[in-house]
Every structure is written in C-alpha cells, then in structure tokens.
C-alpha cells in the first residue's frame, strides 16, 4: 500500500518533535528516542519523564502506542523531489513491490526540491514512527544534518539516484560519469565538434559526476572542453531557457548538447526553434531519464534511460536487509543505464 503524504505548512508549525522534548528536558534527542522505545539503557524514571513530556506537548508517534500496535506497524518513509518525474514514479512502484512482499507499507512524500521541506519531512517521518527512510535528495540540499540525525536514532536510511558522499549509508545509483561519457561519445560519433553540457543545480553531486563524464569524453576524443560550454540551471523553465539561450545565441553555438534531464532537453529544443536552429541538422540534443514524452516530441528525443523500477527495488531490499541486521556493512549498488537513440541525434553523419 502506498500512502501519499503531503504535510502542509500548518502541520509543520504545530507538530511537536523529538527536539522539542529534548530541549524542554535538557537531554539529547537520541536519549528521547531511546526512552520512547523503552530502551534498556535508559532508566525507567527517565523513560516515564520523557513519555509524560511527550503527551504534554502533543508529540505523536508509534513509540507512544501500546506494544501490540507497534508490532502491527510496518511503515517505510520515501522522500522524493517530485512524483511527476517519471524516474521517481517508477522507483515508487519498485519500492512498493518489495515492501508489499514483506508486509510493509510506504509513505511517499515530496520535497518539491526544497531543503527546508526535506528537513521537515524527515522529522515528520520520525514522528510518525517509520522503520526506515528511502530518499533522493532535493536540489537545494547542501547540508545533511537531518539525515545524520536518522543514523543517531538508529533509523535505517537508503539514498537512491541523488546521493552525497557526506553521509555513509546504503545507496543505489547509476554510473553517472559513464552514462554522460557514453552520451557525449555518441554525439561525437555522429559528427558533433562542439558539444555543450547544460546541468541542473551545481550543488548536486550527480551533476558534477555527469559534467566529469562529459569532459572525459571530449578530452579522450581530442576535442576541447570550453569553460563557456558548461552551464547550470535550476529546474524552473525560465532558468533553463536562460541557460539554453546563453549557448544558442553565442556567435559560435554548439552543434551538440547533453542535458541533465529530459525536462531541460525539451526547453533547449524550444530555445533552438526560437533561434531558428534545426534539430538534428544543426544541433543534436540528448536528455536524461527517458521520460515517456520523449517519444512524442518532434523530433523524438534521444535520452539516457535509468532503471527507475529496479532502483526502487534495490533500495527497498537494502533497507529491509538493514532492518533485519543493523550490523550489515553498507553497500553502494550501481545499476546499468543505456542510451535510447531517437531522432534528435539522427544526423546521418556516422562514417
């Protein structure tokens, strides 16, 4: 069962948290969490004091339920940037398939690419009493204390698709450097000589990985990686169009562009048509994620396909593995991606 949870601003303001209890009693958040769970290392007096304070300030979680109800609760929290992205919709299906097979339910939350919202959602899921969290980072996230808190509380965490090196935990990704390298190699093979990269928000780690793969492909094929040919954008339409116009309105515009996502690729196609640049004759474009809409575009969009469903399955398996044994070593699973070639790169220049 999937529960799509949307915490509104009013709920966020009034919901009591573990931190509220800790501050009011002048003890650590980890002590509060253990006391609510009846941990043997926490004295009965402290447990009672914490539970009384929790009731007093209106804190609600599964830790406050009786033991039988706790046993019946099998919840996994899932935090994604946006459910409208095809990759995440498929990943949710993959997570659910594994969770359901093990008698678990998932709560799906959207960060809407916001760091503050993501941080709030982590706390809400702690309050609800989830057994673990599977997350893909918001594009604004560059501090990771909310995820570090999960580890302190003994709540298993798995990152998928977007991850970070700052947190040591289970992760599921593709080889983003390799995927970008193969995409640029394809552009070179069809005759592109000046290839640009339009990335997403620069702080995203996978963005840096894709940019590195892009550069490696150019250098290894004897092409120059011009600094001005690498531009970044946020995910709003105006930011993307601005980045695309910066490239396409230059005196010597690129004849090939790799983009961070299909959404960005579509905006690049719009900017190219606005500029009067024909696709793929004068400009070849490659996206990322292989969104279904790519087949319907004119010309259809070449894109890197990521195994979203399998990514969700593997993330859920890693979480369940950790739930069954907290001493299990962390893993990073790297799944295969592949290039789906369509008409946006069909220049017939292959020799």
LINTA-V970080 format. One line per field, one symbol per residue. phi: phi as a letter, one per 40 degrees, with the letter a starting at -180 (. if undefined). burial: b if it has 24 or more other C-alpha atoms within 12 Angstrom, else e. Layout:
phi=???
burial=???
//
This chain:
phi=.bbcbbccccccccccbdccccccbfbcccccdccccgcccbccccdccccccdcccgcbaccccccccccccbbbcbbbcacccddccccdcccccccccbgbbbbbbbcfgbcccdcccdccccccgccabbabcccccbbbcccccdcccgcdbbcbgcbaccbcacababccccccdccccccccchcbbbbbbccdccccccccccccdccccccbgbcccdccbbbacccdccccccccdccccdbccbabcbcacdcdccccccccccgccbcdbabbbbbhfcdcdcccbccccaccbcdccdcdcccccccccccacccccbbcbccbacbcbccbccfbcc
burial=ebeeebbeeeeeeebbbbbbbbeeeeeebbbbbbbbbbeeeeeeebbebbbebbeeeebbbbbbeeeeeeeeebbbbbbbbbbebbbbbbbbbbbbbbbeeeebbbbbbbbbbbbbbbbbbbbbbbbbbbbbbbbbbbbbbbebebbebbbebbbbbbbbbbbbeeeebbbbbbbbbbbbbbbbbbbbbbbbbbbbbbbbbbebbbbbbbbbbbbbbbeebeeebeeebbbbbbbeeeebbbbbbbbbeeeebbbbbbbbbbbbbbbbbbbbeeeebbbbebbbbbbbbbbbebeeeebbbbbbbbbbbbbbbbbbbbbbbbbeeeeeeeebbbbebbbbbbbbbbbeeee
//
